[in-house]
Amino acid sequence: MRMFSPAALIAMATLVVAQAHAAPGRGGDDLDTLLADKGLLTQIDQVRQSVQNKASELVVNAMGFLGVPYKRGGNTAETGFDCSGFVRAMYEQSVGLLLPRRAEQQAAATERIDKTELQPGDLVFFNTLRRAFSHVGIYVGDGKFIHSPKPGAQVRVESMGVRYWASRFDGARRVAPGGSHVEARQAALQLAPAAQPVAAAVPAPSSMPGQAPFPFQGSEFSP
């Protein structure tokens, strides 16, 4: 059976659904039959299962690094991790995707989702330095996330409901299946002039209530 990329499957499924809705009298059973006849239903299920398996693998893998000490600029268990280094390492090891290095770049390179849509493996961002997206962790389910928090601390799981984190929550992101979203955003970031950060023309965070619309430059490390 010919295999399609996740993006192609979504596009084809959307077209089939549109055709089904255009035909009067077709119900849910007919739609499933139509998808099955075109060979899409099985492939869509396979993609969905693959994504779920990878998310589970990522969370399990991340749990294996509980207790690794925080290290500013750290990317490995041997040296220690900072927040974005930990997220980057987990995605590279578990999913085979190389995310950008900094937390605000990871936020820009991934898909925005609502907090109510969070699933294990999604990214959660916090404003810990009076700057948007200055800290990142991996959602593990049940309102909790795993992260490398700050100097002197270790990789640990915490509740997003704790007052400190709840008041600093900056948004949730999802890494698109297949990595096409990440690759496209990374390419855009690489093409952007590095010497002229957007944040230079943006008012100070203190004058902007709520989440800032642009990622700020600077250290992503937790205080």
N, C-alpha and C positions, 0 to 999 in steps of 0.2 A: 504494500500500500504506500502510495506517495505521501510523504510527510510535509507539512507546511509549518512555517514559523508561527508563533503565537499571534503576532500582529495580523498575518494573512488569514488565520483561522477566524479571528474576531471579525475582520472585514467581510469574509465570505458568509459567516453566520448572520451578520447584520443584513446582508443583501437577501439571504434566504428568508429571514424573518419579514423583511419588507415585502417580498413577493407573496408570502403567506397571508400577510394582513391585507394585501391588495386583492386577494382572491376571496370572494364572499363565501361564507359557510364553513371555512376552515377553522377547526378548533385546536386545542392543545395537542391532541393525539395526532392530528394531521401534520402539525408542525414538527413533532418528533419524527414522524415517518419521513417527512420531506428532508429533514437534516440527516437521517440515517441513510436514505437513498443516495444522498450526495457524498456519503462517507465522512461527514463532518462530525457527527455526534460522538463517535468513538474517539476521534482525535481531540475534540474539545475536552472530553472527559480525561483523556490521557494527559493533556496539558495541565488541566486543573489539578489532577492528582500529583503530577510532577512538581508543580509549584508548592502544593501543600507538603509534600515529602521534603522538599528542599528547605522550606521554612522550619519544619520540625527538626531537621538535621542541624540547621543553623543554631536554633535555640539550645539543642542538646550539646552541640559543640561549644557554644558560648558558656554554658554551665560548667564545662570542664575546666574553665579558666578562673573560677571563683577563687579568690585569695591571692591572685597575682597582684603585686604592688603597682601603684600608680607611678608612672615615670613620664615627665613632660617630654614630648617628642618621641615617646616609646612606641614601637611597632610590633614587638614580639614578647612572648612570655619570658624569654631570657632577660631582656632589658627592662620589662615592664611596659604597661600601656598608658597612654593618655586616652581621653574619651573617644576622639575620632580615630585614633590609631587602633583601638580595640575594635570598633565597628568595622573599619576597613579590613582588618585581619580576619575577622569572623566571616565576612562576605567573600573574601578571596579564598579562604580555606574551604568553606562549606558550599558556596554557590558557584565559585569560579569567576566572580565579577570583581573588578578592581574599581572601587569607589574613589572619588577624589579624597585628598588627604585631610582637608580641614572641615570642621563641622558645618560652617555656613556654605561651603562648596557642596557638601553632601546634601544639604537641604535644597540647594538650587538644582542639583542634578537628578533629583528623584521626584516622584509624583505626589502631589499634595492630596491628602485624604482627610476626612473628618475624624475627630477623636472617636466618634461612635463606630467608625469602621475599622478600628485597629484590630489587627490579627497578629499572632506570634510571628516574629521576624520583621515586622515593620519598624521604622525608626521613629523615635520620639525626641523632640528638641526642646531645649530650655534656655531661658535668658538668665544666665548666672553672673554675667559681668556687665549688666546694664547695656547689653548689646544683643540684638536678635541672633538666635541660633548659635550661642556661644558654648552650648553643651549638648551632647547627643548620647543616646543609649538605644538599646534594642528591646522592643516590647516582647514580653514572654507570656502574656496572658494574665487574666484575673486582675487587671489593673496594675500590674507590676512590670518593671523593666530592669535589665541588667546593664551595668555600666562601670566604667573606671572613673570614680568621682573626683578625687583631688589629691594633692600631695599629702603623703602620710597615710593614705587610705588604700584599700585594695578593691579589686573587682568584686562587686556585690549586687544583690538583688534588692530593690526598694519599691515601695508602693508609690504610685503616682498620686495617691490621695493624701500623702503626707503634706502638711501645710506648705513646707518649703518648696516642694516640687510643684504642687498644685498652683501656687501663686506665680510660678515662673514658667509654666508650660507655654511653649512657643508654637507648637504645631506638630502634626504627624505627617510622615511621608512613607511612600511605598516604592520599593525597587521593582520596576516593571519586569514581567516575565521575559526572559530572553536577553535582558540587559539593553535593548535598543534605546530605551528612554535615557538610561545612564550614559550610553555612548554618545548619543546626540547632544545631551546637555554638556558632557565633558568636552566635546569638540567645540561647542559654543564658548565655554569658559576659556579654553586654550586660545581661541581666536580673539577674545576680548583683550584690550590693552591692559596689561598687568600694572603698568606704572601709574594709571589714573583710575583708582578705585571709585566706584559709584558713591560710596559712603561719604566722600569728601564734600559732596554737594547736598547731603541730606541733613536736616536739622538734628540736633543732639537728641538722643533717646528720651531725655527727661521732658522734652517738649512734645513728644509724640506718644500719646496714650495708647496702650495696647501693643499689638505686634507691628513692628516696623515692616514696610512693604519691600525693602531691599535688604539683602544680606550685608552686614557690616564687615569691614576688614579688621584684621587683628587676631590676637590669640583666641583660640576656641576653648582654652582650658578652664576647667572649673576652679572657682576660688578655693 
